[in-house]
């Protein structure tokens, strides 16, 4: 019989009993509804032990890679430690490697990657400042290529965390981060599939990580990255991305400017509109959308109407946290 460790309490499974039934039998309050592996309301994360294949049927590949599973469908074959997705991550203290400007208002922060820190390029982590305020920022780094964690942080005047990063944080300082989370990542398989990536502002950060990851994993299909800003000065990493475009036959970088006359080599218009003008039919494509919430939501719908399958559309919307009494930009996915 297998043992289940949940919230520091150990529970004994009966033979043939699912994790969900084990917890319910012993009076543990957990989320569930259909008990048939359909609604996915009972999803948890296996911190230790392997989920059974049956318990991961119907779950997105990005979640499978992070050991998410349905406890109603899991009859454990080994002892397991499980956690709800919001509590699965641990906090880590790490050190600032460097801090430099990528544009007038975007700071690149590189942190020492803690031992055993697992993540997928394109995911996000929570960064806590010296007064305990937390914000979420995307990862632009790739674990197979980089020995550090890289974040792109837009400095918002009055931002409780972005201001701290831009004005106070120094190389060698210790900071606290969470485990990475999020589903906006590249996974191997269908290497010849066309990829469309559209981002605004620091929505470029996860997209850069996804592109680099896809290339290092040998993706052979065309990869089109559209990054937009109102002015050319609002774009960043332009020369680096143009060099990637030149060096990789399958990668195509499209910088977009929506106001005034764009400099040579840039396209005029909002990145989302330009992308759909260039590719009106997205059947069979994989789509990644990162940046302002209104852009992401609108382009999600338009991508689906253009033929992209819903399971092939990965979205990472950012929201202005001013509505919660702060003024940084953070991820909706991190705040529920």
C-alpha positions in Angstrom: 0.0 0.0 0.0 1.2 3.5 -0.9 1.5 6.5 1.5 0.4 10.0 0.5 2.1 13.0 2.1 0.0 16.1 1.8 0.4 19.3 3.7 2.8 17.7 6.2 0.4 14.9 7.0 0.8 11.3 5.9 -2.2 9.2 4.7 -2.3 5.4 3.9 -4.0 4.4 0.6 -6.0 1.3 0.5 -5.4 -1.2 -2.3 -6.9 0.1 -5.5 -7.8 3.4 -4.0 -7.2 6.7 -5.8 -5.4 9.6 -4.1 -8.6 11.6 -4.1 -10.6 8.8 -2.4 -7.8 8.3 0.1 -7.9 11.9 1.2 -11.7 12.1 1.2 -11.9 9.0 3.3 -9.7 10.5 5.9 -11.5 13.8 6.1 -9.1 16.0 4.1 -10.7 19.0 2.4 -9.7 19.0 -1.3 -11.1 20.4 -4.5 -13.0 17.9 -6.8 -16.1 17.7 -8.8 -16.7 15.0 -11.4 -14.3 12.3 -10.0 -14.0 11.1 -13.6 -10.9 12.9 -14.9 -12.9 15.4 -16.9 -13.4 18.6 -15.0 -9.7 18.8 -13.8 -10.7 20.6 -10.6 -8.8 18.0 -8.5 -5.4 18.7 -10.3 -2.4 18.6 -8.0 1.4 18.4 -8.4 3.6 15.4 -7.6 6.4 16.8 -5.6 7.9 13.3 -5.1 6.8 10.1 -6.7 5.5 9.5 -10.2 2.0 10.2 -11.4 0.4 7.3 -13.2 -0.1 7.7 -17.0 -3.9 7.5 -16.5 -3.9 10.4 -14.1 -2.3 12.7 -16.8 -4.7 11.9 -19.7 -6.2 15.2 -21.1 -3.7 17.4 -19.3 -1.7 20.0 -21.4 1.8 18.8 -22.2 3.3 21.8 -20.4 1.6 20.7 -17.2 2.6 17.1 -17.6 6.2 18.2 -17.8 5.7 19.8 -14.4 4.2 16.6 -12.8 0.6 17.9 -12.7 -1.9 15.1 -12.5 -5.5 14.4 -11.5 -5.8 12.8 -8.1 -9.2 11.3 -8.9 -7.5 9.1 -11.7 -4.4 8.2 -9.8 -4.1 4.9 -8.0 -0.5 5.4 -6.8 2.1 2.7 -7.4 4.6 4.3 -5.1 4.7 6.6 -2.1 3.9 10.2 -3.2 4.2 13.7 -1.8 1.5 15.9 -3.4 0.6 19.6 -3.3 -1.9 21.9 -4.7 -0.5 23.9 -7.7 -0.4 27.2 -5.7 1.6 25.6 -2.9 3.9 23.3 -4.9 6.7 25.8 -5.4 9.3 26.6 -2.8 11.1 29.8 -2.2 14.8 30.2 -2.9 17.4 32.8 -1.7 19.8 33.7 -4.5 22.3 36.3 -5.5 22.2 39.1 -8.1 24.8 38.5 -10.8 24.2 41.6 -12.8 21.8 44.4 -13.5 21.9 46.5 -16.7 19.6 48.5 -19.0 18.2 47.1 -22.2 16.3 50.3 -23.0 15.3 53.5 -21.3 12.8 51.7 -19.0 13.7 48.0 -19.2 16.2 46.5 -16.8 17.8 43.1 -17.4 18.3 41.3 -14.1 20.5 38.2 -13.9 20.4 35.9 -10.9 22.4 32.9 -9.8 20.4 29.8 -10.6 20.0 27.9 -7.3 20.9 24.3 -7.2 18.1 22.0 -8.4 16.1 25.0 -9.6 14.0 23.5 -12.4 12.1 25.6 -15.0 11.0 25.7 -18.6 11.9 28.8 -20.7 9.0 31.1 -20.9 7.7 30.4 -17.4 7.6 33.1 -14.7 8.8 33.4 -11.1 7.9 35.6 -8.2 10.5 38.1 -7.0 10.1 39.6 -3.5 11.6 42.9 -2.6 13.3 44.0 0.7 9.9 44.9 2.3 8.1 41.7 1.3 6.2 42.9 -1.8 6.1 40.3 -4.5 5.8 40.6 -8.3 5.9 38.1 -11.1 8.4 38.3 -14.0 9.1 36.0 -17.0 12.2 34.0 -17.6 14.2 34.8 -20.8 17.0 32.3 -19.9 17.2 28.6 -21.0 18.5 26.1 -18.5 20.5 24.1 -21.1 22.2 27.2 -22.4 22.5 29.5 -19.3 23.8 29.0 -15.8 21.8 32.1 -14.6 18.2 33.2 -14.5 17.4 36.2 -16.6 14.4 38.6 -16.1 13.4 41.7 -18.1 11.7 44.2 -15.8 10.0 47.4 -16.9 10.8 50.2 -14.5 7.5 51.8 -13.7 7.7 55.1 -11.7 6.5 54.3 -8.2 6.7 50.6 -8.9 7.3 48.8 -5.5 9.4 46.0 -7.0 10.5 47.4 -10.4 11.7 50.6 -8.7 13.6 48.6 -6.1 15.3 46.6 -8.9 16.1 49.6 -11.0 17.2 52.0 -8.2 18.4 50.0 -5.2 19.4 46.4 -6.1 23.1 45.8 -6.5 25.3 43.0 -7.7 25.9 40.6 -4.9 22.7 41.3 -3.1 20.5 38.4 -1.9 17.0 38.2 -3.2 14.1 35.7 -2.7 12.4 34.0 -5.7 9.7 31.4 -6.0 9.8 28.2 -8.1 8.9 28.8 -11.7 5.3 28.3 -12.9 3.2 28.9 -16.0 2.3 27.0 -19.2 3.7 29.3 -21.9 6.6 27.1 -22.9 8.0 25.2 -25.9 7.9 21.4 -25.6 9.5 19.0 -28.1 7.4 17.2 -30.6 6.1 18.3 -34.0 9.4 19.9 -34.8 8.3 20.9 -38.3 5.3 22.8 -37.0 5.1 26.6 -37.7 5.4 28.8 -34.6 4.0 32.2 -34.2 5.1 34.4 -31.3 3.7 37.8 -30.6 4.7 40.1 -27.7 4.5 43.7 -26.5 6.8 45.4 -24.1 8.6 42.9 -21.7 6.4 40.2 -23.1 9.4 39.7 -25.3 11.3 38.1 -22.4 9.4 34.7 -22.3 9.3 34.7 -26.1 13.1 35.0 -26.4 13.4 32.1 -24.0 10.9 30.0 -26.0 12.7 30.8 -29.3 16.1 30.0 -28.0 14.8 26.8 -26.5 13.1 25.7 -29.7 16.2 26.3 -31.7 18.5 24.5 -29.3 16.1 21.5 -29.4 16.3 21.4 -33.2 13.0 22.8 -34.2 12.9 22.7 -38.0 9.7 24.5 -38.9 9.5 28.3 -39.4 9.5 30.5 -36.3 8.1 34.0 -36.6 8.6 36.4 -33.7 6.7 39.7 -33.7 7.6 42.3 -31.1 5.7 45.6 -31.0 6.0 49.0 -29.4 4.5 52.4 -30.2 8.0 53.8 -31.0 11.3 52.2 -32.1 12.8 53.3 -28.8 10.4 51.0 -27.0 11.9 48.0 -28.6 14.9 46.3 -27.2 17.3 43.4 -28.0 16.9 44.4 -31.7 20.4 43.9 -32.8 20.6 40.5 -30.9 17.4 39.3 -32.5 18.5 40.5 -36.0 21.7 38.5 -35.5 19.7 35.4 -34.5 17.5 35.9 -37.6 20.7 36.0 -39.7 22.2 33.0 -38.1 19.2 30.7 -38.1 17.3 29.9 -41.4 14.1 29.0 -39.6 13.9 32.0 -37.4 12.3 35.3 -38.5 12.2 38.5 -36.4 9.6 41.1 -37.1 10.0 44.4 -35.0 6.9 46.5 -35.3 6.2 50.2 -34.6 2.7 51.6 -34.4 3.3 55.3 -34.4 5.2 57.5 -36.9 7.4 56.3 -39.6 9.3 53.1 -38.7 13.0 52.9 -39.2 14.3 50.8 -42.1 13.8 47.1 -41.4 10.8 47.6 -39.1 7.2 47.1 -40.0 4.4 49.7 -39.3 1.5 48.7 -37.2 0.6 46.9 -34.0 2.4 43.6 -33.7 -0.8 41.6 -33.4 -2.3 43.1 -36.5 0.8 42.8 -38.6 1.2 39.2 -37.6 -2.3 38.3 -38.7 -1.9 40.3 -41.9 1.2 38.3 -42.7 -0.4 35.0 -41.7 -4.2 35.0 -42.0 -4.4 31.2 -41.8 -3.0 29.6 -38.7 -4.3 26.0 -39.0 -1.6 23.7 -37.7 0.4 26.4 -36.1 1.5 26.7 -32.5 0.9 30.2 -31.1 2.6 32.0 -28.1 1.2 35.4 -26.9 2.8 37.5 -24.2 2.2 41.1 -23.1 -0.7 43.4 -22.4 -3.8 41.6 -21.3 -6.1 43.3 -23.9 -3.7 42.3 -26.8 -3.3 38.8 -25.6 -7.1 38.2 -25.1 -8.0 39.7 -28.5 -5.3 37.7 -30.3 -6.2 34.5 -28.6 -9.6 34.7 -30.1 -8.4 35.9 -33.5 -5.8 33.1 -33.6 -8.5 30.5 -32.9 -10.8 32.0 -35.6 -7.8 31.9 -38.0 -7.6 28.1 -37.5 -5.2 27.5 -34.6 -6.3 24.7 -32.3 -7.1 25.9 -28.8 -4.6 23.5 -27.2 -1.9 25.0 -29.5 -2.5 28.6 -28.2 -0.3 29.5 -25.2 -1.1 32.9 -23.6 0.7 34.8 -20.9 -1.2 38.1 -20.2 0.3 40.8 -18.1 -1.9 43.2 -16.0 -1.2 46.5 -14.3 -1.1 45.8 -10.6 -2.2 49.4 -9.8 -5.6 48.0 -9.4 -4.4 46.1 -6.4 -2.7 49.1 -4.8 0.6 48.8 -6.5 2.1 50.1 -9.8 4.2 47.4 -11.2 3.2 45.2 -14.2 2.7 41.6 -13.2 1.1 38.4 -14.6 -2.5 37.7 -14.3 -1.6 34.0 -14.0 0.3 34.7 -10.8 -2.5 36.5 -9.1 -5.5 34.3 -10.1 
